[in-house]
Amino acid sequence: MKGTYNRQLVFWSACLGMLLFGVGLIMLGSVLPDLRIRHSLDSIQAGALFSILPIGIMGGSLIFGPVCDRYGYRTLLAVSALLMFAGFEALAFTHTAWILTASVFLFGLGGGAINGATNAVVADISTTGKGADLSILGVFFGIGALGMPLLLSLMKETVEFQYIIAGTGILALAAALLFAVVRFPAAKQAEWISMKQIGALVRDVTLLLVAFFLFFQSAFEGLINNWTTTYLIEKVAAPQEAALMGLSAYVAGMTVMRLLIGSVLRKMAERNLLYMSFAITFSALLLFSLSRSVTPAAAGLFLLGSGMAAGFPTMLGIVGNRYPNLSGTAFSFVFVIALLGNMLVNYSMGIVAETHGIKHLTTFTFTELALLVLIATTIFGRLKSNK
């Protein structure tokens, strides 16, 4: 299988897909104020759109693995990029409520599948240093997530927002055409995955531990993405623009650290890398929680992004090494668990913030860090004993 494809071309194609996912994930939040004006949306309707996006992403995350293992990556990636294209164009130009809702679901569905498939294919083509290669892949998610708000802010006065969205749709269409012609690794399974194989995955305690590590990792990242601006505005008295810059600092910190993990820190042992990341995260949370002005809070968020950068690439590298012939399905399993964590913990945070205040954001994050350290210690202990 190794000689049937161009590794570099596959890798950079995956990076384009991950950039597209980063754009798609941040798209709705970036253009929501304009959408609310155009469609006369109230807060409940706007919140409903935000609930549709993770449902679509979860659907894509659930589907991609078995399909990629059975049929390979090419068709799934091309179709998923076309779904994102259709979703972006509908989001840009529709004036109909149900089409608006469908558009969010479509680019969520396509984005979820692309996120999973690009991670799986990079794990497949990386014989050594899977975590480092997955970190480089993650850099492109950060570029997409940072680039979309920046593009909108730079062009807002000269180009209407819908044309920027439509242009992003053209990028998705170009990615679909690229995926359709690139030769990806061949399918790993001659038949659909059996119930026996699924049962073996579910009974694998180490894989379950990885899934629940990512449950809390994804929840942690969701807490920062969804609640940081509110925290900064209410606790630090930051203007909205400064609060948004603080969130950008978090994404920038994660992007820079993933670049370092894929280059300078490439040879560092996974265990050492993760524990160094935990130390950075703890220091960042202390700085963030004690900050009473924007500058130290933003510095804490940059460090926090740096500390959180290693979690997903490291754990996905472990999954890829453990299940080389079922990497897609194994990745689907852990991604779905991770998304459940994001949704459930963020919903819980919403209840706590409403009843007890946003100050408990730091209570949630310190608790989750402790759980991540505990689970990671158990995982590395099992790996050392080859369980």
The 8 nearest C-alpha neighbors of each residue, nearest first, counted from 0:
[[1, 3, 2, 184, 185, 4, 186, 187],
 [2, 0, 3, 4, 184, 124, 6, 5],
 [1, 3, 0, 4, 5, 6, 184, 185],
 [4, 2, 0, 1, 5, 184, 182, 183],
 [5, 3, 182, 2, 183, 6, 184, 1],
 [6, 4, 8, 7, 9, 3, 182, 2],
 [5, 7, 9, 8, 4, 10, 124, 1],
 [8, 6, 10, 9, 5, 11, 12, 4],
 [7, 9, 11, 5, 10, 6, 12, 181],
 [8, 10, 12, 6, 7, 11, 13, 5],
 [9, 11, 7, 13, 12, 8, 6, 121],
 [12, 10, 14, 13, 8, 9, 7, 15],
 [11, 13, 9, 15, 14, 10, 8, 16],
 [12, 14, 117, 16, 10, 11, 15, 9],
 [15, 13, 11, 17, 16, 12, 136, 139],
 [16, 14, 18, 12, 13, 17, 19, 11],
 [15, 17, 13, 19, 14, 18, 113, 20],
 [16, 18, 20, 14, 140, 19, 15, 139],
 [19, 17, 143, 140, 139, 21, 15, 20],
 [18, 20, 16, 22, 17, 21, 23, 15],
 [19, 21, 17, 23, 110, 22, 18, 24],
 [22, 20, 140, 143, 144, 18, 24, 19],
 [21, 23, 143, 19, 144, 20, 25, 24],
 [24, 22, 20, 26, 21, 25, 19, 110],
 [23, 25, 21, 22, 26, 20, 27, 144],
 [24, 26, 22, 23, 144, 28, 27, 29],
 [27, 25, 23, 29, 28, 24, 22, 30],
 [28, 26, 29, 30, 31, 25, 24, 23],
 [27, 29, 31, 26, 30, 25, 32, 49],
 [28, 30, 26, 27, 148, 31, 25, 147],
 [29, 31, 33, 27, 32, 28, 34, 26],
 [30, 32, 34, 28, 33, 27, 29, 35],
 [33, 31, 35, 34, 30, 36, 29, 28],
 [34, 32, 36, 31, 35, 30, 37, 160],
 [35, 33, 31, 37, 36, 32, 38, 30],
 [36, 34, 40, 39, 32, 38, 33, 37],
 [35, 37, 39, 33, 34, 38, 32, 40],
 [36, 38, 34, 35, 39, 33, 94, 40],
 [37, 39, 35, 40, 36, 34, 94, 96],
 [40, 38, 36, 35, 37, 41, 34, 44],
 [39, 41, 35, 38, 44, 45, 42, 36],
 [40, 42, 44, 43, 45, 39, 35, 46],
 [43, 41, 45, 44, 46, 40, 47, 35],
 [42, 44, 46, 45, 41, 47, 40, 48],
 [45, 43, 47, 46, 41, 42, 40, 48],
 [44, 46, 42, 48, 47, 43, 40, 41],
 [45, 47, 43, 49, 48, 44, 42, 50],
 [48, 46, 44, 50, 49, 45, 43, 51],
 [49, 47, 51, 45, 50, 46, 100, 44],
 [48, 50, 46, 47, 51, 52, 45, 53],
 [49, 51, 47, 48, 52, 53, 46, 54],
 [52, 50, 48, 54, 49, 53, 104, 55],
 [51, 53, 107, 55, 54, 49, 50, 104],
 [54, 52, 56, 55, 51, 57, 50, 107],
 [55, 53, 57, 51, 52, 56, 58, 50],
 [54, 56, 108, 107, 104, 58, 52, 53],
 [57, 55, 111, 107, 108, 53, 59, 58],
 [58, 56, 60, 54, 59, 55, 53, 335],
 [59, 57, 55, 61, 56, 60, 108, 54],
 [58, 60, 112, 111, 108, 56, 62, 57],
 [61, 59, 57, 111, 112, 58, 331, 62],
 [60, 62, 58, 331, 59, 63, 57, 335],
 [63, 61, 59, 60, 64, 58, 65, 66],
 [62, 64, 112, 66, 60, 67, 65, 61],
 [327, 65, 63, 328, 331, 67, 66, 62],
 [64, 66, 328, 68, 67, 63, 69, 327],
 [67, 65, 69, 63, 64, 68, 70, 62],
 [68, 66, 71, 72, 70, 64, 69, 65],
 [67, 69, 65, 187, 186, 66, 188, 327],
 [70, 68, 188, 66, 186, 67, 191, 65],
 [71, 69, 186, 67, 66, 68, 72, 185],
 [72, 70, 186, 67, 185, 68, 73, 69],
 [71, 73, 67, 75, 74, 76, 183, 70],
 [72, 74, 76, 75, 178, 179, 71, 183],
 [75, 73, 77, 76, 72, 78, 179, 71],
 [74, 76, 78, 77, 72, 73, 79, 67],
 [77, 75, 79, 73, 74, 78, 72, 113],
 [78, 76, 175, 178, 74, 80, 79, 75],
 [77, 79, 81, 75, 80, 76, 74, 82],
 [78, 80, 109, 82, 76, 81, 77, 75],
 [79, 81, 175, 83, 77, 82, 171, 78],
 [82, 80, 84, 78, 83, 79, 175, 172],
 [83, 81, 79, 85, 109, 80, 84, 105],
 [82, 84, 106, 86, 80, 81, 109, 85],
 [85, 83, 168, 81, 171, 87, 82, 86],
 [86, 84, 82, 88, 83, 87, 89, 81],
 [87, 85, 102, 106, 83, 105, 89, 84],
 [86, 88, 90, 168, 84, 89, 85, 83],
 [87, 89, 91, 165, 85, 90, 86, 168],
 [90, 88, 86, 91, 93, 92, 87, 102],
 [91, 89, 87, 88, 102, 99, 92, 93],
 [92, 90, 161, 88, 89, 164, 165, 87],
 [91, 93, 89, 90, 88, 161, 94, 165],
 [94, 92, 89, 95, 90, 91, 99, 98],
 [93, 95, 96, 92, 38, 99, 37, 98],
 [96, 94, 98, 93, 97, 99, 38, 100],
 [95, 97, 99, 98, 100, 94, 38, 93],
 [98, 96, 100, 99, 95, 101, 102, 94],
 [97, 99, 101, 100, 95, 96, 102, 93],
 [100, 98, 96, 102, 97, 101, 90, 95],
 [99, 101, 97, 98, 103, 102, 96, 48],
 [102, 100, 98, 104, 103, 99, 105, 97],
 [103, 101, 86, 105, 99, 104, 100, 90],
 [104, 102, 100, 105, 101, 106, 52, 107],
 [103, 105, 55, 107, 101, 102, 52, 106],
 [106, 104, 102, 86, 108, 107, 103, 82],
 [105, 107, 83, 86, 109, 108, 103, 110],
 [106, 108, 55, 56, 104, 110, 52, 105],
 [109, 107, 55, 59, 56, 105, 111, 106],
 [110, 108, 79, 106, 112, 82, 83, 107],
 [109, 111, 113, 107, 20, 112, 108, 106],
 [112, 110, 56, 59, 60, 114, 108, 113],
 [111, 113, 59, 60, 63, 109, 115, 110],
 [114, 112, 110, 116, 115, 111, 117, 76],
 [115, 113, 111, 112, 117, 116, 110, 17],
 [114, 116, 112, 118, 113, 117, 60, 119],
 [115, 117, 119, 113, 118, 114, 112, 120],
 [118, 116, 13, 120, 119, 114, 115, 113],
 [119, 117, 121, 115, 116, 120, 122, 114],
 [120, 118, 116, 122, 117, 121, 327, 326],
 [119, 121, 123, 117, 122, 118, 116, 124],
 [122, 120, 124, 118, 123, 119, 125, 117],
 [121, 123, 119, 125, 120, 129, 319, 124],
 [124, 122, 120, 121, 125, 119, 323, 319],
 [123, 125, 121, 122, 126, 120, 6, 184],
 [126, 124, 122, 129, 127, 123, 121, 128],
 [125, 127, 124, 128, 129, 123, 122, 320],
 [128, 126, 125, 129, 130, 131, 132, 124],
 [127, 129, 131, 130, 132, 125, 126, 265],
 [128, 130, 316, 132, 125, 131, 122, 127],
 [129, 131, 316, 312, 313, 133, 128, 132],
 [132, 130, 261, 134, 128, 133, 129, 265],
 [133, 131, 135, 129, 134, 130, 261, 128],
 [132, 134, 136, 130, 312, 131, 135, 129],
 [135, 133, 257, 137, 131, 136, 132, 312],
 [134, 136, 138, 132, 261, 137, 133, 258],
 [135, 137, 133, 134, 138, 14, 139, 132],
 [136, 138, 134, 140, 135, 139, 133, 257],
 [139, 137, 254, 135, 141, 136, 140, 257],
 [140, 138, 18, 142, 141, 137, 136, 17],
 [139, 141, 21, 18, 137, 143, 17, 138],
 [142, 140, 144, 138, 139, 254, 143, 145],
 [141, 143, 139, 145, 140, 144, 146, 138],
 [142, 144, 21, 22, 18, 146, 140, 141],
 [143, 145, 21, 141, 22, 142, 146, 25],
 [146, 144, 142, 143, 147, 141, 148, 149],
 [145, 147, 143, 149, 144, 142, 148, 150],
 [146, 148, 150, 149, 145, 22, 144, 143],
 [149, 147, 151, 150, 146, 29, 152, 145],
 [150, 148, 146, 152, 147, 151, 153, 145],
 [151, 149, 147, 153, 148, 152, 146, 154],
 [150, 152, 148, 154, 155, 149, 153, 147],
 [151, 153, 149, 155, 150, 154, 148, 156],
 [154, 152, 150, 151, 155, 149, 156, 157],
 [155, 153, 151, 157, 158, 156, 152, 150],
 [154, 156, 152, 151, 158, 157, 153, 159],
 [155, 157, 154, 158, 153, 159, 152, 151],
 [156, 158, 154, 155, 159, 153, 160, 151],
 [159, 157, 154, 155, 156, 160, 162, 163],
 [160, 158, 161, 162, 155, 157, 163, 156],
 [159, 161, 163, 162, 158, 164, 155, 151],
 [162, 160, 91, 164, 163, 159, 165, 92],
 [161, 163, 165, 164, 160, 159, 166, 158],
 [162, 164, 166, 160, 165, 161, 167, 159],
 [165, 163, 167, 161, 162, 166, 91, 87],
 [164, 166, 162, 168, 88, 167, 163, 91],
 [167, 165, 163, 169, 168, 164, 162, 170],
 [166, 168, 170, 164, 165, 169, 163, 171],
 [169, 167, 84, 165, 171, 87, 166, 170],
 [168, 170, 172, 166, 171, 167, 173, 165],
 [171, 169, 167, 173, 168, 172, 174, 166],
 [172, 170, 168, 174, 84, 169, 80, 173],
 [171, 173, 169, 175, 174, 170, 84, 81],
 [174, 172, 170, 176, 175, 171, 169, 177],
 [173, 175, 171, 177, 172, 176, 178, 170],
 [176, 174, 77, 80, 172, 178, 173, 177],
 [175, 177, 179, 173, 174, 178, 172, 180],
 [176, 178, 174, 179, 175, 180, 181, 173],
 [179, 177, 175, 77, 181, 176, 180, 73],
 [178, 180, 176, 177, 77, 181, 73, 175],
 [179, 181, 177, 178, 182, 176, 73, 175],
 [182, 180, 178, 179, 183, 177, 9, 73],
 [181, 183, 4, 180, 184, 73, 5, 9],
 [182, 184, 4, 73, 181, 72, 9, 185],
 [185, 183, 4, 0, 186, 71, 182, 3],
 [184, 186, 71, 187, 183, 0, 70, 72],
 [185, 187, 71, 70, 68, 69, 188, 67],
 [186, 188, 68, 324, 185, 69, 189, 325],
 [187, 189, 69, 190, 68, 186, 191, 192],
 [188, 190, 69, 187, 191, 186, 70, 68],
 [191, 189, 188, 69, 192, 193, 68, 70],
 [190, 192, 69, 193, 188, 65, 189, 68],
 [191, 193, 190, 196, 65, 194, 197, 188],
 [194, 192, 195, 196, 191, 197, 190, 198],
 [193, 195, 197, 196, 198, 192, 199, 191],
 [194, 196, 198, 193, 197, 199, 192, 200],
 [195, 197, 199, 193, 198, 194, 192, 200],
 [198, 196, 194, 200, 199, 195, 201, 193],
 [197, 199, 195, 201, 196, 200, 194, 202],
 [198, 200, 196, 202, 197, 201, 203, 195],
 [201, 199, 197, 203, 198, 202, 196, 206],
 [200, 202, 198, 199, 203, 197, 207, 206],
 [203, 201, 199, 200, 204, 198, 207, 206],
 [204, 202, 200, 206, 205, 201, 199, 207],
 [203, 205, 207, 206, 202, 208, 201, 386],
 [206, 204, 208, 207, 203, 378, 209, 381],
 [205, 207, 209, 203, 208, 204, 210, 318],
 [208, 206, 210, 204, 205, 209, 211, 203],
 [207, 209, 205, 211, 210, 206, 212, 204],
 [210, 208, 212, 206, 207, 211, 205, 213],
 [211, 209, 333, 207, 213, 208, 212, 336],
 [212, 210, 214, 208, 213, 209, 207, 215],
 [211, 213, 209, 214, 210, 215, 371, 208],
 [212, 214, 216, 337, 210, 211, 215, 217],
 [215, 337, 213, 340, 211, 212, 217, 216],
 [214, 216, 218, 213, 217, 212, 219, 340],
 [217, 215, 213, 219, 218, 214, 212, 220],
 [216, 218, 220, 341, 219, 215, 214, 337],
 [341, 217, 219, 215, 221, 340, 216, 220],
 [220, 218, 216, 222, 217, 221, 215, 364],
 [221, 219, 217, 223, 222, 218, 224, 216],
 [222, 220, 218, 224, 219, 223, 341, 225],
 [223, 221, 219, 225, 220, 224, 226, 345],
 [222, 224, 227, 220, 221, 226, 225, 219],
 [225, 223, 221, 222, 226, 220, 227, 246],
 [226, 224, 222, 223, 221, 227, 228, 345],
 [225, 227, 229, 222, 223, 228, 224, 230],
 [228, 226, 230, 223, 229, 231, 225, 224],
 [227, 229, 242, 231, 230, 226, 243, 232],
 [228, 230, 232, 226, 227, 231, 233, 357],
 [231, 229, 227, 233, 228, 232, 234, 357],
 [232, 230, 235, 228, 234, 229, 237, 233],
 [231, 233, 237, 236, 229, 230, 235, 234],
 [234, 232, 230, 236, 231, 235, 229, 237],
 [235, 233, 231, 230, 236, 232, 358, 291],
 [234, 236, 231, 291, 237, 292, 232, 233],
 [237, 235, 232, 233, 234, 231, 238, 292],
 [236, 238, 232, 235, 231, 242, 241, 293],
 [239, 237, 241, 240, 242, 232, 236, 231],
 [238, 240, 242, 241, 243, 237, 232, 228],
 [241, 239, 243, 242, 238, 244, 237, 245],
 [242, 240, 244, 238, 243, 239, 237, 245],
 [241, 243, 228, 239, 245, 244, 240, 231],
 [242, 244, 246, 240, 245, 241, 228, 239],
 [245, 243, 247, 241, 246, 242, 248, 240],
 [246, 244, 297, 248, 242, 243, 247, 241],
 [245, 247, 243, 249, 248, 244, 242, 250],
 [246, 248, 244, 250, 249, 245, 251, 243],
 [249, 247, 301, 251, 245, 246, 250, 252],
 [248, 250, 301, 304, 300, 246, 252, 247],
 [251, 249, 247, 253, 252, 248, 304, 254],
 [252, 250, 248, 254, 249, 253, 247, 255],
 [253, 251, 301, 304, 305, 249, 255, 250],
 [252, 254, 304, 305, 308, 250, 256, 251],
 [253, 255, 138, 251, 141, 257, 252, 256],
 [256, 254, 258, 252, 257, 253, 251, 259],
 [257, 255, 259, 305, 253, 258, 254, 260],
 [258, 256, 134, 260, 254, 259, 255, 308],
 [257, 259, 255, 261, 256, 260, 135, 138],
 [258, 260, 256, 262, 263, 257, 261, 264],
 [261, 259, 264, 257, 265, 258, 262, 131],
 [260, 262, 131, 265, 258, 135, 259, 134],
 [261, 263, 259, 265, 260, 264, 258, 131],
 [264, 262, 259, 265, 260, 261, 266, 258],
 [265, 263, 260, 267, 266, 262, 259, 261],
 [264, 266, 262, 261, 260, 131, 263, 267],
 [267, 265, 264, 268, 128, 263, 131, 262],
 [268, 266, 264, 265, 272, 269, 271, 260],
 [267, 269, 271, 270, 272, 266, 265, 273],
 [270, 268, 272, 271, 273, 267, 313, 130],
 [269, 271, 273, 272, 268, 274, 379, 375],
 [272, 270, 274, 268, 273, 269, 275, 267],
 [271, 273, 269, 275, 270, 274, 268, 276],
 [272, 274, 276, 270, 275, 271, 269, 277],
 [273, 275, 277, 276, 271, 272, 270, 278],
 [274, 276, 278, 272, 273, 277, 271, 279],
 [277, 275, 306, 273, 279, 274, 278, 280],
 [276, 278, 274, 280, 279, 275, 281, 306],
 [279, 277, 275, 281, 276, 280, 282, 274],
 [280, 278, 306, 276, 282, 277, 281, 283],
 [279, 281, 306, 277, 283, 303, 278, 282],
 [280, 282, 284, 278, 283, 279, 277, 285],
 [283, 281, 285, 279, 280, 284, 278, 286],
 [282, 284, 299, 280, 303, 286, 302, 285],
 [285, 283, 287, 281, 286, 282, 288, 280],
 [284, 286, 282, 288, 283, 287, 289, 281],
 [285, 287, 283, 299, 289, 284, 288, 290],
 [286, 288, 299, 296, 284, 290, 285, 289],
 [287, 289, 285, 286, 290, 284, 361, 296],
 [290, 288, 286, 287, 285, 291, 296, 284],
 [291, 289, 287, 296, 288, 292, 295, 286],
 [290, 292, 235, 289, 293, 296, 234, 295],
 [293, 291, 235, 290, 294, 295, 296, 237],
 [292, 294, 296, 295, 297, 237, 235, 291],
 [293, 295, 297, 296, 292, 298, 290, 245],
 [296, 294, 298, 297, 290, 293, 299, 292],
 [295, 297, 287, 299, 293, 290, 298, 294],
 [298, 296, 245, 300, 294, 299, 295, 293],
 [299, 297, 295, 301, 300, 296, 294, 302],
 [298, 300, 283, 287, 296, 302, 297, 286],
 [299, 301, 249, 303, 297, 302, 298, 248],
 [300, 302, 249, 252, 248, 298, 304, 303],
 [303, 301, 305, 299, 283, 300, 304, 252],
 [304, 302, 300, 306, 283, 280, 305, 301],
 [303, 305, 253, 249, 252, 307, 301, 302],
 [306, 304, 253, 252, 302, 256, 303, 308],
 [305, 307, 276, 280, 279, 303, 304, 308],
 [306, 308, 304, 305, 309, 310, 303, 276],
 [309, 307, 253, 305, 306, 257, 310, 304],
 [308, 310, 312, 307, 313, 311, 273, 276],
 [311, 309, 313, 312, 308, 307, 314, 216],
 [310, 312, 314, 313, 315, 309, 213, 308],
 [313, 311, 130, 133, 315, 134, 314, 309],
 [314, 312, 130, 316, 310, 311, 315, 309],
 [315, 313, 317, 316, 311, 312, 310, 209],
 [314, 316, 318, 312, 317, 313, 311, 319],
 [317, 315, 130, 129, 319, 313, 314, 318],
 [316, 318, 314, 320, 315, 319, 321, 313],
 [317, 319, 315, 321, 316, 320, 322, 314],
 [320, 318, 316, 322, 321, 317, 323, 326],
 [321, 319, 317, 318, 322, 323, 316, 122],
 [320, 322, 318, 319, 317, 323, 326, 316],
 [323, 321, 325, 326, 319, 324, 320, 318],
 [322, 324, 326, 319, 325, 320, 321, 123],
 [325, 323, 322, 187, 326, 188, 68, 327],
 [326, 324, 322, 328, 327, 323, 329, 68],
 [325, 327, 329, 322, 323, 319, 328, 324],
 [64, 328, 326, 330, 329, 325, 119, 68],
 [327, 329, 64, 331, 65, 330, 325, 326],
 [328, 330, 326, 332, 331, 327, 325, 333],
 [329, 331, 327, 333, 332, 328, 326, 334],
 [332, 330, 328, 64, 334, 61, 329, 60],
 [331, 333, 329, 330, 335, 334, 328, 336],
 [332, 334, 210, 336, 330, 335, 331, 337],
 [335, 333, 337, 331, 336, 332, 330, 338],
 [334, 336, 338, 337, 332, 333, 57, 331],
 [337, 335, 339, 333, 334, 338, 214, 210],
 [336, 338, 214, 334, 213, 340, 335, 339],
 [339, 337, 341, 335, 340, 336, 334, 342],
 [340, 338, 336, 342, 337, 341, 343, 335],
 [341, 339, 214, 337, 218, 338, 343, 342],
 [340, 342, 218, 338, 217, 339, 221, 344],
 [341, 343, 339, 345, 340, 344, 346, 338],
 [344, 342, 346, 340, 345, 341, 339, 347],
 [345, 343, 347, 346, 341, 342, 340, 218],
 [346, 344, 348, 347, 342, 343, 341, 222],
 [345, 347, 349, 343, 348, 344, 342, 350],
 [348, 346, 344, 350, 345, 349, 343, 351],
 [349, 347, 345, 351, 346, 350, 352, 344],
 [348, 350, 346, 352, 347, 351, 353, 345],
 [349, 351, 347, 353, 348, 352, 354, 346],
 [352, 350, 348, 354, 353, 355, 349, 347],
 [353, 351, 356, 357, 349, 355, 350, 354],
 [352, 354, 350, 351, 356, 355, 349, 357],
 [353, 355, 351, 352, 356, 350, 349, 357],
 [356, 354, 351, 352, 353, 357, 359, 358],
 [355, 357, 352, 358, 353, 354, 359, 351],
 [356, 358, 352, 359, 360, 230, 355, 229],
 [359, 357, 356, 360, 361, 230, 234, 352],
 [358, 360, 362, 361, 357, 363, 356, 352],
 [361, 359, 363, 358, 362, 357, 364, 348],
 [360, 362, 364, 359, 363, 365, 288, 358],
 [363, 361, 359, 360, 365, 364, 366, 358],
 [364, 362, 366, 360, 361, 365, 367, 359],
 [363, 365, 361, 367, 366, 362, 368, 219],
 [366, 364, 368, 362, 367, 363, 361, 369],
 [367, 365, 369, 363, 364, 368, 362, 370],
 [366, 368, 370, 364, 369, 365, 371, 363],
 [367, 369, 371, 365, 370, 366, 364, 372],
 [370, 368, 366, 372, 367, 371, 373, 365],
 [369, 371, 367, 373, 368, 372, 374, 366],
 [372, 370, 368, 374, 373, 369, 212, 375],
 [373, 371, 375, 369, 370, 374, 376, 368],
 [372, 374, 370, 376, 371, 375, 369, 377],
 [373, 375, 377, 371, 376, 372, 370, 212],
 [376, 374, 378, 372, 377, 373, 371, 379],
 [377, 375, 373, 379, 374, 378, 372, 380],
 [376, 378, 380, 374, 375, 379, 381, 373],
 [379, 377, 375, 381, 380, 376, 374, 382],
 [380, 378, 382, 381, 376, 377, 383, 375],
 [379, 381, 377, 383, 378, 382, 376, 384],
 [382, 380, 384, 386, 378, 379, 383, 385],
 [383, 381, 385, 379, 384, 380, 386, 378],
 [382, 384, 380, 381, 385, 379, 386, 378],
 [383, 385, 381, 382, 386, 380, 379, 378],
 [386, 384, 382, 383, 381, 380, 379, 205],
 [385, 381, 384, 382, 205, 383, 204, 203]]
